[in-house]
Amino acid sequence: MKILIIDDSSDFRALLRLYLNKELKDVEIIEYDFDNLGKPDDNFDWSIYDILFLDYKLGPVEDGLKWLKEFKNKPGFPPAIVLTAEGDEYVAVKSIKLGAADYINKVDIKPKRIAEMVAEATEFSKRSDTSLNEDINDATQIIKKVAHKKDHVPDTSLDIGYKFVRMIGEGAMSKVYLAERVKDKMTVVLKVLDLTRVKESKLIKRFIQEANLIAELNSPFVVKIYEHGLTDDYGYIAMEFFSRGDLKQRAELGLNHEIALIYATHIAYGLEQIHSINVVHRDLKPANLMFRGDDSLALADFGISKKMDEVNDITTMGQILGTPHYMSPEQGEGGIVDARTDLYSLGVLFYELLTGDKPYTAATPAALIYQHIHAPIPRLPSALKQYQDVIDLLLAKKPDERLQTARDVINVFEEFQ
């Protein structure tokens, strides 16, 4: 694999080279000499590179996004990953609109994340323009059906209110698109759902109820849902776009205990908001906690909108009621779930953010659930012992023995700050 780096900082190029060499085998890395060469000419051979890392701002004058727009249609132009030192949504969205395979804020760059992005960009380049357009056309027709409650939509020019940019994710029963709302040009994420694959009608009813309730919330700690709709076969949700990724990426790299406490407190604030409208998240985990461009943290992926992408068999993955690593004892036993279930999951998260390890591990989901139900609450390292009492109160086996509300948790967390 041959990778080209175009960035005006020699120090950053060296760091990126170090990370790429650490994580990738048989990789040849070329650093473009921006200071001496300036902008590539029209005869520059892009086709010899498999991946391009392109900085958003190149010196005081040059604009990497303008380069992308100008060169993206050149023969053999490689999949581009845009680099930015700014956290705003504008750069992320414009990069994708211009055809970039991905983007990343420089402060989020770590070896493992870079390797994942290279793999994803390589896969992205294998998809033809035809297949990408077919995805978008299919999604457009589905939303037309939802909007007009018909099985067939004869008017193919009907405005659905959204302009699709690109598919950015796919689950077993849904596809996720970056899109732009036409009326105000707001960037949104559109999740298109295949309801024909949901076996239990009560899950769809739950989706309707929770989507309505969450859409009415106006909290910085909860994802914003702008619009949603359903027919018998399909549904969609238009929701907030998060440009800084999820907590999973950051947790894997390790956090100091003060940052872990701040994140856990913000999660508790989000739980307080959803619990106030009688919504239980049921699947709290790092991948469902998202960062905006300003680095604020919000709860995302509620209820059926997430569950439909997960295996509906608790004996195989345990995910119809939650994800095994973060599942409360009552979830594992198929018992009644309430707000205290989310608080248990928060306890698991807080332990993981503090230590870098999950409190319970096992070879199978069933064995993991058994540990949640029966194993002793793990002890924190001595350097973190000040948090042991709150871990004990969150990971208590019986709901009645836990902290009872998110406000209780917030009050305890704020005593440490």
N, C-alpha and C positions, 0 to 999 in steps of 0.2 A: 504494500500500500504506500502511495506517495501523497504526502500532505503538504499543502502550501499555507504558510502563515503570513498574512499581511497585517502588520501592526507597527505603529510608529515608535513603540517603546521597546528598546533592545532588552531591557530587564524582563518585561512581560513575555517577549518571545522566548527568552531563555527558560523562563518558568514553565511556559506551555510545552516547550520541547522536553523538559525534564519529566513532566507529567505524562506526556504521550509515550516517551521511551519506557517509562516505568510500567505502563499498563498495556501497551500494545507490542506484539511481536512482529518482526519483519516489516518495520515501518521506516520509510525514508522521509525525513522532514526537511523541507526547504524554507528558509526564511527570506522573504522578499525584501530587498534593500530599498525600503521606501525613501529614505533620506537622499540617496544618490540617484535612484531611478524615477522617483515620482510616480505619476499615473502610468499604468501599462498602455502601450500603444495598441492600435487595432490589430496588429499582427501577432500579439502575444498568444502563445500556444497554451490555452487552458486545458486542453484535452489530456495532457500528460499527468494531470493530478486527479486523485480520487476524492479528496476532500479539501475544501478551502475554509480556513479560519480568517474572517475579515473584520477588522475593527470598524466600529461605527464612525468614530472621528479620527481622521488621519492628519495630524498636525493642525495648524491654525486655520487651514483653508479647505482641505479635501474632505469630502463626505463619502464614507464607505457605502452608504445606501444608494447614493447616486452612481457609484461604481457598479453596484449590484444591478441597478436598473439598466445601466448602459451595456453591461457585458453578459447578462444572464442568458441572452439568446445566441451567444457566440457558440460555434460548434464545439462540443465536448466540454462545455462549462460545467465544472464539478458541483456537487451539492455544497451549499455554503452554510456555515455556522457563523452568525453575526455576533461579534463581541462588543459589549458596551460597558462603560463605567458608570452609566446612569441607570436608575431603577425605574424610570417612568414607563408607562404602558405604551406610549407612542412608538418608541424604538422597537419594542417587541412586536407590536401589531404590524407596523410598516414593514419590518423585516419579512414576516410571513407573507404579507400581501405581495411583496416584490419577488416571492419565490424562494426565500431562504428555507433550508431544511430545518433550521432551528436557530435559537438565539440564547445567549446567556450573559448575565451580569458578571463582570470580572470578579467581584467579591464572592460569587458563588462557585467559582471554579475550583475543583478538587480533582485529584487523579481519577478516582472511580467515576465521577460524574462525566468527566471529559471522555473516558472510554465508552460510556453508555451513549453519549451523544454521537460519537463517531459511528458506532454500530447502527444507531437509529437513522443517521443521515445516509449511510450506505444503503440501508433498506429502502429509504425514501427514494433514492435515485433509481431504484429498480422498477418503481411504479411508473407506468406510462401516463402521459397527459390524458390519454383516452380513458384510462381507468379512473383517474382522479375526477374527470368531468362526469363520468357515469355515476360515481358516488354522490356528487353534488346534485345531479339531476334527480336521482332517486330520492334523496332527502327533500328536495324541493317539492316533488310530487306528494310525498307523505304529508308534509306540512299543509299543503293545499287541501288534502283530504280532511285533515284534522280541523282546519279552519272552517270548512264548509260542510262538515259532517256527511260527506258522501263517499261512496266507494270508488266513484270515478270522477275525474275532474276534466270535463271536456275543454275548458278554456286553459290551454297550456301557457298563455301569456299572463295569467292571473298573478297579481302582485302579492307575494306572501309576507311582505314587510321586512324581509331579511335578504341580504346579499351574502352568499356563502363565499368564504375565502379558501378554506381547505379543511379536510378531515384531519383531526389532530389526535384522535384516539378511537379505539374500538374494543367493545366488550362482547360477551357471548350474545347479549340481547339488545345492544345499543351501539350507536356510533356517535362520536362527538366531533363537532365542527367549530372552527373559529368562523364567526360571521359578523356582519355589520348590520345594525338596525337602520333601515333606509331613512326613516323620518328624522332621525337626529344624528345619524352616523356613529352611534355608540357601538363600541366593540363588545360583543357578547360571546358566550359559549352556548351553542345549541346542542342539546343531547336529544337524539331521535331514538325512540324506544319501540321495540317490537313486542307488543302486548300479547301477541298470539302465543308466545312461549312462556307466559306466566300461568302456572297451573292453578293458583288459588286466587279467586276473585276478590277475596278480602284484602289481598296485597294491593290491588288496584284501587280499591276504596280508600285504603290507608294513604296511598300516594295522593289521591285527590284532596283528602282532608289536610294532609301535612303541607302539600304544595300551597294550598290556599292560606294556611296559617303562616307559613314561613314567608310567603310573598308579602304579607302585611307587616312583617317585622322591619324595623329600621334600626339595625344594630351594627356597629363597626366590627363586632365579633362573630357575625353570622353572614354567610354568603347571601347575596342579594338575588332573588328570583324575580325576573321582570315579567315573565309571561309563561303560561303553560296551556296545553290543550290535549284532548283525548278523543279517540273514536274507539270502536270495539277492537280494532287491530293495531293502531299505532298511537303514539303520544309524543309530545316533545316538551322540553323545558328550555327556556331562554334564561341564562343565568350570568352572573358576574364572571369576568375573565381575570384570572390571577397570573401576573407576569413573572413572579419570583419563585414558582414551584411550590413544593410541599415540605412539611416538617420531616418527612422520612429522609430526604436528602441531607438535611442538616444534622439530624440525630445520628446518622451513620458516621458522621465525621467527628462526633464528640462535642459536647458543650460544657462550659464551666457551670458550676451549680447556680450561680446568680442568674445566668441566662435561662437555664432550665426552669428556675422558679418563676421568672417573668413569663415564659411561654405557658407554663402550667396555670398561672394566674389568669392569663388572657383566655385560655381554654375554659376555665371555670366561669369567667364572665359570659362567654358564649353559651355555656350550658344553662346559666341562670336565665338567659333570655329565652331559650327554647323551652325550658321547663315551665316558664311563666305562662306559656300558651299550651301546656300539657302535651308537648312533643318530646319524646325520648329518642335520642339519636340512634342507639342500639349498635353502632359500629364505629365507635371512636377509636382511631388509630392514626399514626403519623401521616399516612398517605391521604387521609381525609381532612387534614389541617393545612390550609393554604395561605401563602403570603402574597400580598398585593405589592404593587410597585413601590409604595412607601414603606414596605417591610412590616405592615400591620398583619396580624394573624386572624384568620376567620375559620369557623367550622363550615365544612361543606359535605356534600354527598350524603343526603338524608334518605332514610326509608327506602321505598321501592325503587327510587331512581338509582340507588346503588345495588340493592339486593338483586335486581334483575340480571346483573352481570355476574352473579355468584352462584355457585352450585347449590341446588335446592335439596341437598341430601346431607343431613347432619352427620351421618355415619362415615361420609367420605371426606368432607372438608369442614363441617361444622359451621358453615357460613350463612345458613339461612337465618340464624339468630345472632350472628356476630362472627368476628374473626377469632379463632381459638386462642391466640396469644393474649388477646385483650378482653376475653369473654368472662363475664361474672359467673360465680357458681350457680346462681339461679338460671342464667341463660343455658349453661351446660346441662342442667337438669330439666330443661324445658319448662321452667316455672314462670311465674308472673314477673314481668319486667316493668320497672318504674324508674323514676329519676335516679334512684340510688344505684341502679345498674350502670348508668353513665359515670357515676362517681367512682365506682370500682375500676372501670376502664381508665379513668383519669389517674387513678392510683398506679395502675400498671404503666401508663405513659410516663408519669412523673418518675417512677423508679428507673425506667429505661433512659429518660433524659439525664438523670443524675449519674447513672453508672455506666451507660453504654450497653448494658445487658438487659434482657428481659427477665422478669422475676421467676418465670417458670419456662422450662424447655423440656421437650420430650420427642420421642421418635415418631409418634403418631398423634393425630388430632384427639383421638379418644384418650390417650395417655395424658395429653396436655390438659384436657378438660378435667380429668381425674385429679390432677395436681391443683388446679384452681379450687376444687371442692374440698380436698383433703390435706394437701401439703401445708406445712407451716409457712407463715409469712417470712420471706427472706430478710436477712439482716443487711443493712447498708454498711459499707466500709467505715472505719472509725472516723475518717476525715469528713464523713457526711452524716454522722450520728445524730446531729441536731434535727434531721428530718425524719428520723425513725418513727416518732410518735404519729406524725401525720400519715406516713405510709401505713402504719398499723390501723389507723382509723379509716383509711380509704380501702384497704385490702381485707377488711374483716369479712369472714366467710358469710355471716348472716347480715342481711341488709339492715336490721334493727340496730346492729352494733357499729355501723359505719357513721361517719358524718352524714347528716340527713338531707342537707340541701347544698346547692352550689354556693349559696351565700355563706354557709358555715365554712366551706372550704376556702372561699375568698378571704374571710376574716382570719383564718389560721395562716394562710399564705402571707397575708399582708403584715403579720406580726414579725416575719423574717426580713421584711424589706425596710 
